[in-house]
Amino acid sequence: MFTDSLLKVKPYLFYLCVLYSAFFLIGLLNFTSGGTTPPSSGLAYWLLLFWMILAGISFIFFAKSLLGNAHPNLNQAPAFLKIIWAGFFLFSFILILIPPVLSQDLYNYIFSARIGNGYELNPYLYHFNFFRSDPFLETTIANWRDQVTPYGPVWTSFSMMITRLAGTDLPLNLFLFRLANIFFIAGSGLILFRILEKKAGLASRSLVLFLWNPLILLEGISSGHNEAALLFFLLASFYFLSRKNSKGVSQYALTVFSFVFLAIAFWIKYWAVFFIPAWFFLWWREGQKCRGTARCAPTLLALVAGIIVTLVAWAPFWDWDHWPALLSSVLIQAGRMDYPFYFGSGSLIGFWLVPETFNLWRVLCLGLWIVVSIVIFVRMIRGKIDPYLFGSAFFFFFLFLVATWVQPWYALIILPFLLLEEKYLGAYLIMSALFLLTYFVPAGVVLFGVGWVWRINPSPTLPLTREGVATSPLSKGD
């Protein structure tokens, strides 16, 4: 019955309320004592380290107990779904009551938007150091102040909308940005549930593992990273593409909507480029039943819609008199993609073994990454790897294993895609534990060990088609 799952969720709901209240107090201690973001020393640092380990281990044990005794009709249990959503909004409310504890990126979003709103200048042409007298400057990341905004125009426009509402009130700016992220993550949860709702019990389990994941809540809500918005539009894109062969639904509309959402995701943050090959592969696979115009016309229309999205997104910022500088600003984020080969303070191998100046090692990492990408792409073509993992799993797994500079909020893009198949739930939990403590590398290894010892490999319960073949959530319409 549903009682087994409810008995496991209700005590954990209370436990998490206490846990996030403790996080609130740690953040308040760090803020009032003038500590850095994230804490680098002192009592707040050690308390936060202990908190991360406790949260990660607790989440793994909770998931293991939940996945082992889930009722097949759990998706239709209103009481279970209400507890999931109530817990998510309760945890989110606790986390947005204090300033970000783990990252300063949100302050950078606000300052970039202030350049456009307050100074009425182009944030793609003017960097932060042009405004040294601005009271918000000290809140930003110091080593980014000599660069223009590295994010896409969709995100910059969205940020300007929020700062226009909040004005010069910094706490209100922080609140509105994170409030928006609550809705982005809630929307991602709804899309995830919609994709999986026909799978026995998997939709509800995936929903609670997504919305109650400490990593998702800390990086998406508390720190307010724009990966939350990126994730929402990526999931929406693949959701519409998965319904391409549904009866009674316009193929033109589904294809266009799917590509428009993908284009919006790309112009939020350029990391979405890794999902473009996956999108075209899914389009090719889902379109095998179509021929000629019926297959090509919707895609051509989608490409035209993507171009229109691009033109509209850049319209407020494009300046023909300074187009080389604008183009350079667009390439900044692409240039930052050397992160996978940069050994910074968060590197697992580079931090311990390799000096930053060891360029030969960077070249070897790049070569390995390219080879692995080709191998996985070939396996995807042969049907041995789920295509929607192409744009996520291969990139982040090897990004970390190659031992380079990985930020924990990058995991927000991949984790929900792992929840789309029951056989990847174990990988989801291990990756959550691993990324949760990227700030604390030794503890991250310990937590990874806990996840590996308690490997969760639930037996697949995918519904079968009439032919007896297991279905994939992104290969079958409603």
FIFITOR-296706 format. One record per residue: z, x, y of N, C-alpha, C in turn. Coordinates in pm, whole numbers, padded with zeros to 5 digits, always signed. Atoms other than C-alpha are relative to their C-alpha. Layout:
FIFITOR-296706
ZXYZXYZXY...
This chain:
FIFITOR-296706
+00000+00084-00119+00000+00000+00000+00000+00088+00125+00001-00072-00127-00013+00094+00367+00138+00060+00029-00137-00042-00031+00366+00145+00359+00018+00150-00016-00016-00144+00023+00336+00497+00218-00045+00082+00120+00052-00073-00114+00123+00616+00507+00084-00026+00126-00081+00032-00117+00333+00433+00766+00133+00073-00002-00128-00070+00012+00653+00589+00631-00013+00148+00036+00020-00141-00035+00500+00933+00685-00030+00016+00148+00042-00012-00139+00363+00861+01033+00114-00031+00096-00105+00041-00094+00662+00688+01195+00104+00109+00027-00095-00108-00031+00917+00970+01150-00067+00115+00075+00071-00110-00067+00653+01224+01259-00026-00035+00145+00017+00043-00138+00589+01019+01572+00125+00032+00082-00126-00031-00069+00956+01049+01667+00019+00151+00014-00016-00146-00001+00960+01418+01573-00090+00063+00107+00091-00055-00100+00656+01489+01792+00044-00032+00141-00052+00032-00133+00811+01308+02086+00106+00102+00042-00102-00101-00028+01107+01547+02061-00066+00135+00023+00067-00129-00009+00874+01844+02011-00070+00017+00134+00071-00011-00128+00659+01770+02317+00096-00009+00119-00103-00004-00104+00969+01699+02522+00055+00141+00016-00043-00140-00005+01081+02051+02429-00105+00086+00069+00107-00073-00067+00741+02183+02538+00005-00025+00151-00015+00035-00141+00789+02000+02867+00110+00085+00066-00112-00077-00056+01124+02176+02919-00035+00149+00009+00041-00141-00003+00975+02518+02831-00094+00023+00117+00092-00012-00113+00694+02462+03079+00071-00010+00133-00077+00014-00124+00940+02349+03343+00080+00126+00029-00074-00124-00015+01152+02659+03282-00090+00112+00052+00093-00104-00043+00849+02884+03319-00047-00022+00144+00049+00032-00135+00730+02706+03633+00108+00027+00106-00107-00017-00099+01066+02707+03811+00045+00145+00014-00039-00141-00005+01128+03074+03725-00111+00089+00052+00110-00078-00056+00795+03180+03872-00076+00081-00103+00069-00073+00105+00649+03288+03538-00151-00013+00009+00146+00002+00001+00283+03357+03468-00050-00114-00087+00064+00102+00083+00039+03114+03306-00112+00066-00079-00115+00038+00082+00056+03155+03011+00114+00100+00017-00113-00093-00012+00404+03312+02994-00030+00131-00074+00027-00130+00061+00375+03685+02923+00128+00076-00033-00127-00067+00028+00743+03778+02907+00114-00097+00030-00117+00080-00033+01095+03646+02938+00030-00108-00102-00047+00104+00091+01270+03353+02777-00108-00102-00030+00105+00100+00021+00979+03111+02827-00102+00048-00103+00098-00056+00096+00747+03344+02631+00050-00018-00143-00051+00007+00137+00973+03361+02325+00023-00143-00045-00015+00141+00035+01055+02992+02335-00134-00064-00033+00133+00056+00024+00686+02907+02356-00057+00052-00132+00045-00056+00127+00606+03142+02067+00065-00075-00117-00070+00075+00105+00872+02972+01851-00053-00143-00007+00050+00137-00004+00743+02631+01963-00135-00010-00069+00133+00002+00060+00386+02715+01861+00007+00011-00152-00014-00016+00145+00490+02831+01514+00054-00129-00062-00060+00124+00051+00705+02521+01463-00101-00113+00001+00098+00107-00011+00431+02287+01585-00111+00016-00104+00108-00023+00096+00164+02449+01367+00042-00029-00142-00047+00023+00136+00369+02449+01048+00028-00148-00023-00030+00143+00013+00488+02092+01110-00128-00080-00019+00126+00074+00009+00130+01972+01158-00064+00018-00138+00057-00026+00132+00015+02136+00834+00073-00080-00107-00076+00074+00101+00297+01981+00630-00022-00151+00014+00026+00142-00022+00243+01640+00791-00136-00039-00056+00135+00030+00048-00130+01652+00715-00005+00001-00152+00001-00009+00146-00069+01757+00357+00061-00126-00063-00064+00119+00056+00168+01466+00293-00083-00125+00027+00081+00117-00033-00062+01218+00468-00125-00008-00085+00125+00000+00075-00380+01323+00292+00021-00023-00148-00023+00015+00143-00219+01320-00048+00028-00143-00045-00038+00136+00040-00118+00952-00039-00061-00106+00091+00063+00096-00090-00364+00769+00183-00059-00117-00077+00055+00121+00060-00457+00411+00096-00148-00009+00031+00145+00006-00025-00835+00356+00054-00041-00097+00109+00034+00098-00105-00828+00057+00293+00079+00024+00128-00083-00033-00115-00626+00238+00560-00072-00026+00132+00076+00021-00123-00908+00196+00813+00022-00139+00058-00017+00138-00046-00836-00177+00832+00148-00036+00021-00142+00026-00019-00460-00139+00883+00035+00004+00148-00026+00002-00144-00388-00255+01241+00128+00073+00039-00127-00064-00034-00028-00132+01234-00014+00152+00004+00020-00145+00007-00136+00220+01136-00079+00048+00122+00084-00039-00113-00405+00235+01407+00078-00011+00132-00079+00015-00123-00165+00107+01675+00096+00116+00018-00092-00114-00009+00085+00382+01592-00074+00126+00040+00080-00118-00035-00190+00645+01613-00027+00004+00149+00036+00003-00142-00302+00535+01958+00124+00005+00090-00123-00003-00080+00050+00475+02087+00055+00142+00007-00047-00138+00001+00150+00825+01980-00084+00090+00088+00089-00084-00081-00155+00985+02142+00027-00018+00148-00022+00023-00144-00097+00820+02480+00140+00042+00043-00136-00042-00032+00276+00891+02465+00008+00152+00015+00000-00147-00009+00225+01262+02393-00075+00047+00124+00082-00039-00116-00044+01284+02661+00078-00020+00130-00078+00029-00121+00186+01126+02920+00105+00108+00022-00101-00105-00012+00457+01384+02845-00064+00129+00051+00062-00129-00029+00211+01674+02875-00056+00010+00141+00058-00009-00134+00062+01580+03213+00105-00010+00110-00105+00009-00101+00398+01556+03386+00036+00135+00061-00027-00133-00053+00416+01933+03434-00132+00073+00020+00123-00078-00018+00158+02187+03557-00044+00066-00130+00048-00067+00122-00061+02359+03294+00085+00123-00032-00087-00109+00045+00144+02606+03090-00080+00114-00063+00071-00098+00081-00120+02787+02884-00125+00057+00064+00126-00047-00057-00420+02833+03114-00008-00038+00147+00022+00026-00142-00523+02852+03481-00141-00055+00028+00139+00043-00022-00880+02729+03427-00010-00126+00086+00003+00124-00075-00799+02389+03571+00006+00025+00151-00006-00035-00142-00712+02550+03905-00136+00049+00050+00135-00045-00037-01056+02713+03905-00094-00118+00020+00083+00119-00017-01223+02373+03854+00026-00062+00138-00037+00064-00127-01031+02238+04152-00053+00080+00118+00044-00080-00113-01115+02530+04379-00152-00004+00016+00146+00010-00008-01487+02521+04294-00041-00131+00066+00031+00130-00060-01490+02152+04382+00037-00003+00148-00040-00006-00141-01305+02225+04709-00106+00069+00086+00107-00067-00074-01587+02458+04812-00107-00101+00040+00101+00102-00028-01826+02164+04787+00050-00111+00089-00055+00113-00078-01597+01896+04931+00059+00044+00132-00073-00037-00120-01366+02065+05177-00081+00085+00097+00075-00090-00087-01601+02333+05308-00147-00039+00013+00138+00049-00002-01929+02148+05240-00100+00115-00018+00087-00111+00035-02082+02464+05095-00034-00010-00149+00049+00007+00138-02263+02523+04767+00086+00090-00089-00085-00083+00088-02020+02639+04492-00079+00093-00090+00083-00093+00078-02316+02808+04319-00050+00117+00085+00040-00109-00089-02370+03034+04622+00119+00073+00061-00118-00060-00063-02016+03103+04746+00112+00013-00103-00111-00018+00093-01739+03255+04536+00133-00017+00073-00132+00036-00053-01365+03210+04587+00045+00093+00113-00049-00097-00098-01307+03526+04790-00055-00022+00140+00046+00036-00133-01506+03380+05078+00105-00083+00075-00096+00093-00058-01206+03154+05139+00142+00052-00022-00127-00067+00025-00911+03393+05141+00119-00070+00065-00110+00070-00066-00707+03173+05374+00033-00135-00063-00024+00129+00065-00727+02871+05145+00131+00006-00079-00130-00004+00070-00377+02784+05014-00012-00014-00151+00018+00017+00144-00520+02701+04670-00046+00129-00068+00061-00119+00058-00667+03051+04620+00095+00070-00097-00096-00073+00082-00348+03200+04476+00022-00065-00137-00018+00066+00129-00348+02945+04195-00110+00034-00098+00115-00025+00086-00683+03061+04059+00014+00131-00077-00001-00121+00080-00757+03333+03805-00057+00115+00083+00035-00107-00093-00774+03663+03994-00135+00064-00032+00123-00071+00033-01060+03822+03802-00125-00089-00001+00116+00089-00015-01285+03518+03857-00030-00028+00148+00014+00038-00141-01252+03507+04236-00125+00058+00066+00120-00059-00059-01558+03724+04299-00126-00056-00065+00115+00062+00065-01788+03493+04097-00012-00145+00045+00022+00141-00029-01946+03160+04175+00035-00080-00125-00039+00082+00114-01870+02867+03948-00092+00024-00119+00083-00026+00118-01991+02938+03593-00035-00125-00079+00020+00123+00076-02007+02573+03487-00123-00076+00048+00121+00074-00030-02296+02330+03483+00018-00099+00114-00007+00089-00116-02381+02094+03770+00062-00136-00029-00064+00128+00033-02266+01784+03584+00151+00013+00014-00144-00019-00011-01915+01925+03557+00041+00024+00146-00032-00027-00139-01922+02051+03916+00001-00129+00082+00004+00130-00071-02024+01706+04046+00119-00086-00037-00117+00078+00045-01756+01540+03835+00128+00053+00064-00118-00061-00061-01496+01786+03966+00010-00036+00149+00001+00035-00142-01602+01713+04324+00042-00145+00022-00043+00140-00010-01553+01340+04263+00152-00010-00007-00145+00006+00015-01195+01400+04150+00070+00058+00122-00067-00062-00115-01105+01636+04434-00023-00081+00128+00020+00088-00116-01255+01391+04683+00106-00109+00002-00105+00102+00008-01004+01134+04558+00138+00059+00028-00134-00060-00012-00708+01374+04545+00020+00075+00129-00013-00073-00126-00783+01564+04865+00070+00134-00017-00071-00128+00002-00547+01855+04932+00132-00006-00076-00121+00018+00078-00273+01722+04707-00020+00066-00137+00022-00075+00125-00261+01983+04426+00055-00073-00122-00048+00074+00118-00032+01787+04187-00087-00120-00036+00086+00114+00029-00257+01482+04225-00132+00046-00061+00120-00056+00061-00563+01695+04150+00023+00031-00147-00031-00033+00139-00399+01828+03834+00014-00126-00084-00022+00125+00074-00297+01477+03732-00132-00070-00030+00125+00074+00019-00642+01321+03782-00094+00070-00097+00084-00072+00095-00828+01596+03598+00047-00023-00143-00052+00016+00136-00600+01566+03297-00001-00146-00045+00015+00141+00035-00604+01189+03312-00142-00027-00049+00138+00014+00045-00983+01207+03284-00017+00057-00141+00010-00059+00134-00945+01436+02982+00064-00088-00107-00058+00094+00096-00719+01180+02816-00105-00101-00044+00103+00097+00034-01005+00932+02834-00115+00065-00077+00105-00069+00075-01259+01191+02713+00042+00018-00146-00046-00022+00136-01048+01273+02408+00017-00132-00074-00010+00133+00063-00970+00907+02341-00139-00052-00037+00137+00041+00030-01344+00835+02363-00056+00075-00119+00044-00078+00116-01414+01117+02118+00063-00054-00128-00065+00059+00115-01159+00965+01883-00065-00130-00043+00067+00126+00033-01328+00626+01904-00135+00024-00067+00130-00032+00061-01669+00779+01828+00020+00052-00141-00029-00054+00132-01522+00972+01537+00035-00112-00098-00037+00113+00086-01368+00654+01397-00121-00086-00031+00119+00084+00020-01694+00464+01445-00095+00063-00102+00088-00068+00096-01890+00726+01250+00055-00013-00143-00062-00009+00132-01640+00727+00962+00057-00132-00051-00073+00121+00035-01523+00365+00952-00041-00060-00134+00043+00055+00129-01725+00284+00638+00044+00088-00117-00051-00087+00106-01560+00567+00444+00145-00036-00029-00130+00052+00040-01256+00455+00250+00116+00089+00047-00121-00067-00045-00947+00562+00441-00022+00125+00082+00022-00127-00067-01113+00868+00594+00006-00014+00152+00006+00017-00145-01161+00724+00945+00139+00007+00062-00135+00001-00056-00790+00659+01006+00068+00135-00016-00061-00132+00020-00680+00988+00855-00059+00102+00096+00064-00093-00093-00935+01181+01060+00044-00027+00143-00040+00036-00136-00833+00990+01372+00139+00054+00032-00136-00049-00028-00463+01078+01341+00003+00152+00000+00004-00146+00001-00543+01440+01254-00066+00055+00125+00064-00043-00125-00758+01460+01567+00091-00027+00120-00077+00038-00119-00544+01272+01820+00141+00058+00003-00135-00055+00004-00213+01419+01704+00003+00151-00023+00008-00144+00020-00333+01775+01660+00059+00073+00121-00059-00070-00115-00112+02002+01879-00102+00082+00078+00100-00081-00069-00411+02225+01957-00085-00086+00092+00080+00092-00081-00619+01930+02082+00080-00046+00122-00083+00052-00108-00331+01796+02290+00033+00108+00104-00038-00105-00094-00229+02130+02443-00120+00047+00082+00115-00054-00071-00577+02259+02529-00081-00107+00072+00079+00106-00062-00746+01928+02602+00074-00077+00108-00077+00081-00094-00464+01745+02783+00084+00088+00092-00090-00080-00083-00201+01994+02902-00077+00099+00088+00076-00100-00077-00446+02268+03006-00121-00059+00070+00108+00070-00069-00722+02022+03101-00136+00068-00008+00128-00072+00011-01017+02228+02971-00118-00097-00007+00117+00088-00003-01364+02085+03026-00070-00010-00135+00053+00021+00135-01438+02126+02654+00025-00143-00048-00025+00140+00037-01288+01776+02625-00119-00088+00040+00118+00074-00043-01578+01634+02828-00122+00040-00081+00112-00049+00079-01827+01853+02644+00001-00063-00139-00013+00058+00133-01697+01727+02309-00041-00146-00001+00033+00143-00004-01727+01362+02411-00150-00023-00001+00143+00021-00009-02093+01390+02502-00074+00054-00122+00062-00049+00123-02177+01601+02196+00016-00101-00113-00021+00100+00105-02020+01347+01961-00083-00125+00024+00082+00118-00032-02193+01061+02144-00146+00025-00034+00139-00035+00031-02527+01242+02109-00028-00009-00149+00024+00000+00144-02492+01293+01736+00026-00138-00061-00022+00137+00049-02359+00940+01688-00126-00083+00015+00123+00078-00020-02670+00782+01839-00112+00051-00089+00104-00054+00086-02893+01017+01643+00022-00041-00145-00030+00039+00138-02716+00922+01319-00041-00144-00029+00038+00141+00020-02814+00556+01373-00150-00021+00016+00142+00006-00032-03181+00638+01415-00079-00091-00094+00071+00085+00096-03288+00451+01101+00069-00134-00024-00069+00129+00013-03061+00148+01155-00097-00114+00027+00087+00117-00018-03229-00188+01126+00042-00078+00123-00026+00083-00115-03259-00404+01433+00042+00075+00125-00037-00081-00116-03195-00116+01673-00122+00076+00047+00116-00068-00057-03456+00030+01906+00008+00150-00025+00003-00143+00025-03552+00377+01785-00020+00079+00129+00020-00065-00130-03667+00461+02137+00134+00018+00071-00127-00004-00073-03329+00375+02286+00097+00099-00064-00092-00089+00068-03129+00563+02019-00035+00146+00023+00043-00139-00018-03335+00881+02048+00021+00045+00144-00014-00035-00141-03335+00875+02429+00147+00017+00035-00142-00011-00030-02962+00806+02454+00060+00127-00061-00053-00118+00067-02889+01080+02203-00035+00127+00076+00040-00123-00068-03089+01345+02388+00057+00007+00142-00060+00003-00134-02959+01234+02729+00145+00049-00006-00139-00047+00014-02601+01283+02608+00005+00149-00031+00005-00143+00029-02696+01624+02469-00030+00080+00127+00033-00069-00126-02852+01721+02804+00120+00001+00094-00120+00005-00085-02539+01606+02989+00103+00103-00049-00094-00098+00056-02325+01815+02751-00040+00141+00039+00047-00134-00035-02542+02120+02820+00028+00032+00146-00022-00025-00142-02509+02079+03196+00146-00016+00042-00144-00013-00023-02131+02051+03161+00041+00144-00026-00031-00138+00037-02100+02383+02982-00110+00048-00093+00122-00045+00067-02379+02597+02847+00020+00034-00147-00023-00021+00143-02211+02648+02508-00074-00105-00084+00068+00106+00075-02387+02324+02407-00136+00044-00051+00130-00048+00046-02704+02530+02360+00002+00023-00151-00007-00026+00143-02580+02609+02007-00018-00128-00082+00018+00126+00072-02608+02240+01917-00144-00051+00009+00138+00047-00016-02970+02201+02027-00081+00016-00129+00074-00009+00127-03119+02342+01701+00047-00103-00101-00052+00101+00092-02889+02111+01503-00057-00138+00033+00053+00130-00042-03011+01814+01709-00144-00016-00048+00141+00010+00040-03378+01890+01640-00014-00005-00152+00006+00010+00146-03308+01944+01272+00035-00142-00046-00036+00137+00035-03133+01607+01249-00111-00097+00035+00113+00084-00038-03420+01446+01439-00112+00011-00104+00106-00021+00098-03667+01598+01193+00034-00066-00132-00040+00058+00127-03467+01488+00891+00003-00152+00005-00010+00145-00012-03398+01135+01015-00135-00065+00024+00131+00057-00031-03762+01090+01115-00101+00009-00110+00095-00017+00109-03916+01154+00772-00070-00130-00038+00061+00128+00035-03983+00782+00725-00104-00045+00102+00093+00038-00107-04186+00768+01049-00125+00086-00007+00126-00073-00005-04543+00876+01100-00063-00017+00137+00079+00009-00121-04757+00951+01401+00079-00037+00123-00060+00041-00127-04672+00775+01725+00143-00050-00018-00133+00056+00022-04372+00598+01574+00106+00110-00010-00096-00109+00014-04212+00935+01509+00008+00085+00127+00005-00094-00112-04323+01139+01811+00032-00064+00135-00016+00061-00131-04317+00889+02097+00146-00007+00046-00139+00003-00046-03937+00836+02104+00053+00138+00040-00047-00134-00030-03880+01210+02100-00060+00053+00129+00061-00041-00127-04130+01276+02379+00068-00069+00118-00071+00074-00104-03960+01004+02581+00139+00058+00023-00132-00061-00013-03623+01167+02508-00007+00131+00077+00015-00126-00073-03749+01504+02631-00022-00024+00149+00021+00035-00140-03872+01342+02953+00132-00043+00063-00131+00043-00051-03529+01177+02993+00091+00121+00022-00080-00120-00017-03366+01518+02942-00039+00077+00126+00046-00066-00123-03581+01666+03219+00050-00074+00123-00050+00080-00112-03483+01379+03448+00149+00026+00022-00143-00031-00012-03113+01443+03372+00020+00135+00067-00010-00134-00059-03166+01809+03461-00027-00004+00150+00035+00008-00142-03334+01727+03792+00108-00071+00081-00106+00075-00070-03068+01471+03887+00127+00084+00010-00122-00080+00001-02785+01708+03788-00006+00110+00105+00011-00113-00092-02918+01994+04002-00035-00042+00143+00045+00045-00133-03036+01782+04296+00102+00030+00111-00095-00025-00110-02708+01814+04498+00019+00149+00032-00033-00142-00016-02698+02194+04456-00122+00090+00018+00117-00088-00003-03055+02322+04443-00042+00030+00144+00040-00045-00133-03172+02522+04743-00118+00096-00018+00119-00081+00022-03527+02654+04745+00005+00131+00079-00009-00123-00080-03437+02909+05012+00085+00106-00069-00088-00094+00068-03181+03067+04782-00011-00015-00152+00013+00028+00143-03323+02991+04439+00030+00121-00088-00039-00111+00089-03282+03348+04303+00151+00008-00022-00145-00003+00014-02909+03333+04374+00049-00114-00088-00037+00114+00084-02885+02989+04215-00031+00029-00146+00036-00034+00138-03069+03109+03907+00097+00102-00057-00097-00100+00044-02834+03405+03889+00132-00065-00037-00126+00068+00029-02535+03171+03899-00007-00074-00133+00017+00069+00127-02677+02973+03607+00014+00099-00115-00004-00101+00105-02707+03294+03407+00138+00063-00016-00134-00059+00011-02344+03388+03473+00066-00045-00130-00065+00048+00121-02216+03164+03196-00071+00054-00123+00071-00061+00112-02492+03289+02967+00043+00145-00015-00049-00138+00005-02380+03638+03060+00139+00009-00059-00135+00000+00055-02025+03541+02969-00003-00019-00151+00009+00014+00144-02155+03476+02619+00011+00133-00071-00034-00125+00066-02090+03843+02558+00147-00003-00043-00137+00014+00048-01736+03714+02496+00012+00028-00150-00015-00026+00143-01803+03717+02121-00002+00147-00036+00009-00142+00032-01856+04092+02147+00084+00081+00098-00087-00067-00095-01589+04174+02401+00142+00002-00056-00132-00011+00059-01255+04304+02282+00107-00007+00107-00104+00021-00101-01002+04156+02519+00135-00014-00066-00138+00005+00047-00635+04084+02483+00020-00098-00115-00018+00097+00107-00690+03797+02242-00073+00037-00128+00080-00038+00115-00898+03992+01991+00088+00028-00121-00078-00021+00123-00775+03991+01632-00017+00141-00054+00025-00134+00050-00941+04314+01520-00008+00100+00116+00018-00092-00112-01041+04466+01853+00132+00039+00065-00128-00028-00064-00688+04438+01987+00077+00109-00074-00078-00093+00081-00551+04642+01699-00076+00128-00035+00073-00111+00058-00831+04873+01595-00100+00068+00093+00119-00051-00067-01116+04914+01838+00019+00004+00151-00007-00004-00147-01116+05035+02202-00112-00080+00062+00096+00088-00067-01296+04815+02451-00133+00069+00025+00122-00072-00036-01548+05087+02530-00086+00037-00120+00075-00038+00119-01669+05120+02174-00123-00091-00013+00117+00086-00009-02016+04978+02242-00075-00010-00133+00068+00006+00129-02154+05068+01898+00055-00114-00084-00061+00110+00076-01906+04824+01746-00051-00135+00052+00053+00125-00055-02030+04553+01982-00139-00028-00058+00136+00017+00053-02387+04613+01864+00006-00043-00146-00014+00038+00140-02278+04592+01502+00046-00146-00013-00045+00140+00001-02094+04266+01575-00115-00094+00030+00114+00083-00037-02402+04124+01741-00098-00010-00116+00092+00001+00113-02620+04225+01448+00050-00086-00114-00059+00079+00107-02381+04074+01196-00007-00148+00032+00002+00141-00042-02360+03753+01395-00140-00059-00013+00139+00047+00010-02742+03721+01410-00039-00020-00146+00034+00010+00143-02781+03788+01035+00066-00122-00062-00073+00115+00057-02513+03535+00943-00059-00131+00051+00059+00121-00057-02669+03278+01177-00129-00036-00073+00127+00024+00070-03008+03318+01006+00026-00050-00141-00033+00040+00136-02855+03290+00660+00047-00145-00005-00054+00136+00000-02665+02973+00747-00108-00100+00038+00108+00090-00037-02969+02820+00916-00091-00026-00121+00085+00017+00119-03177+02881+00599+00069-00089-00101-00074+00086+00094-02903+02726+00385+00003-00144+00048+00002+00135-00055-02898+02427+00617-00134-00066-00030+00133+00054+00027-03275+02382+00579-00012-00041-00146+00007+00030+00144-03233+02387+00201+00097-00109-00042-00089+00111+00030-02971+02113+00224+00133+00041-00058-00127-00046+00057-02675+02329+00116+00114+00000+00102-00102+00007-00104-02491+02298+00448-00029-00121+00087+00018+00118-00084-02436+01980+00650-00053+00041+00137+00067-00046-00122-02662+02005+00955+00086-00008+00126-00079+00012-00121-02406+01888+01210+00103+00111+00011-00087-00116-00008-02197+02192+01120-00074+00123+00050+00079-00116-00042-02483+02422+01216+00038+00045+00140-00029-00036-00138-02399+02408+01583+00146+00031+00027-00142-00019-00025-02027+02445+01533+00064+00098-00097-00078-00079+00094-01884+02588+01213-00046+00146-00007+00046-00139+00016-02105+02895+01177+00034+00082+00122-00023-00074-00125-02060+02990+01540+00147+00041+00012-00140-00030-00025-01683+02966+01557+00067+00075-00115-00057-00075+00111-01597+03088+01208-00030+00148+00016+00037-00141-00006-01788+03409+01254+00034+00061+00135-00047-00051-00129-01699+03437+01620+00139+00057-00016-00137-00049+00021-01340+03476+01504+00004+00113-00102-00006-00100+00105-01402+03673+01187-00060+00133+00042+00060-00124-00047-01619+03925+01367+00101+00073+00089-00114-00067-00064-01296+04002+01547-00019+00021+00147+00026-00018-00141-01372+03937+01907+00084-00092+00085-00080+00069-00101-01251+03760+02216-00020-00149-00012+00013+00143+00023-01185+03397+02129+00113-00072+00072-00101+00080-00066-01005+03144+02343+00029-00124-00083-00034+00112+00089-00818+02864+02162-00069-00130+00035+00061+00128-00035-00981+02585+02362-00145-00011-00048+00134+00010+00058-01321+02675+02214+00001-00086-00126-00010+00076+00125-01195+02510+01895-00015-00150+00022+00016+00143-00026-01207+02170+02067-00141-00047-00033+00138+00039+00024-01583+02174+02014-00029-00014-00148+00032+00001+00143-01582+02242+01641+00087-00093-00083-00094+00067+00091-01272+02073+01499-00039-00143-00036+00037+00137+00038-01388+01708+01520-00118-00006-00098+00113+00001+00093-01710+01798+01337+00045+00031-00142-00055-00026+00133-01504+01933+01048+00063-00125-00060-00063+00123+00049-01332+01593+01024-00101-00101-00053+00101+00096+00045-01662+01422+00945-00021+00002-00150+00009-00007+00146-01643+01533+00581+00137+00033-00057-00133-00019+00057-01333+01511+00366+00018+00139-00059-00012-00132+00063-01410+01840+00195+00029+00110+00101-00027-00100-00102-01367+02021+00529+00137-00018+00066-00129+00025-00063-01020+01884+00608+00093+00121-00012-00082-00120+00015-00854+02195+00470-00038+00106+00102+00047-00096-00101-01071+02415+00692+00045-00043+00139-00045+00053-00129-00978+02188+00984+00144+00042+00029-00141-00033-00021-00607+02250+00935+00021+00150+00015-00015-00145-00010-00640+02623+00880-00049+00049+00135+00053-00042-00130-00856+02661+01192+00092-00045+00113-00094+00047-00102-00611+02451+01394+00117+00096+00011-00112-00093-00001-00328+02681+01291-00041+00134+00057+00047-00131-00045-00535+02991+01359-00018+00004+00150+00028+00002-00143-00647+02891+01707+00124-00036+00082-00118+00042-00074-00310+02745+01802+00076+00121+00056-00077-00117-00040-00162+03093+01824-00090+00118+00037+00087-00109-00045-00454+03292+01961+00068+00079+00111-00073-00070-00104-00226+03376+02252+00098+00101-00060-00098-00085+00067+00014+03533+02003-00060+00045-00132+00080-00039+00115-00203+03727+01758+00081+00017-00128-00075-00015+00126+00063+03833+01503+00047-00134-00056-00046+00131+00046+00205+03480+01490-00116-00082-00053+00118+00071+00047-00148+03346+01451-00034+00036-00143+00027-00044+00136-00194+03555+01137+00102-00061-00096-00105+00060+00084+00139+03431+00998-00030-00147-00026+00026+00143+00015+00047+03070+01064-00124-00024-00085+00118+00010+00086-00294+03123+00908+00040+00016-00146-00046-00020+00136-00114+03252+00599+00067-00124-00056-00063+00124+00045+00095+02935+00582-00106-00104-00035+00107+00095+00027-00218+02725+00605-00076+00032-00126+00076-00040+00119-00388+02928+00335+00080-00025-00127-00085+00025+00117-00092+02906+00096+00002-00149-00034-00003+00145+00019-00082+02530+00148-00140-00057+00017+00139+00044-00013-00458+02494+00116-00011-00146-00041+00016+00143+00026-00556+02130+00130-00144-00025-00040+00134+00027+00050-00856+02049-00083-00001-00137-00067-00003+00133+00060-00842+01671-00132-00130-00030-00072+00120+00033+00076-01082+01537-00388-00087-00092+00083+00089+00081-00082-01390+01391-00217+00002-00146-00044+00004+00143+00030-01388+01012-00194-00114-00066+00077+00112+00055-00075-01725+00965-00026-00058-00119-00073+00063+00115+00064-01877+00623-00090-00138+00038-00051+00129-00031+00059-02185+00628-00307-00105-00101+00040+00110+00091-00025-02524+00480-00234-00035-00070-00130+00041+00070+00121-02697+00251-00481-00058+00095-00104+00055-00098+00093-02862+00557-00628+00107+00093-00054-00108-00081+00051-02520+00716-00681+00014+00135+00065-00007-00128-00069-02557+00995-00425+00097-00014+00116-00096+00004-00110-02275+01073-00185-00072+00005+00133+00066+00009-00131-02366+00990+00174+00070+00088+00100-00054-00077-00113-02316+01197+00486+00007-00090+00120-00017+00093-00111-02185+01019+00796-00108+00008+00105+00104-00013-00101-02466+01152+01013-00139-00011-00060+00132+00015+00061-02744+01075+00771-00029-00144-00038+00016+00140+00038-02698+00702+00733+00035-00088+00117-00028+00092-00109-02721+00427+00990+00094-00109-00043-00091+00112+00029-02502+00118+01015-00069-00103-00087
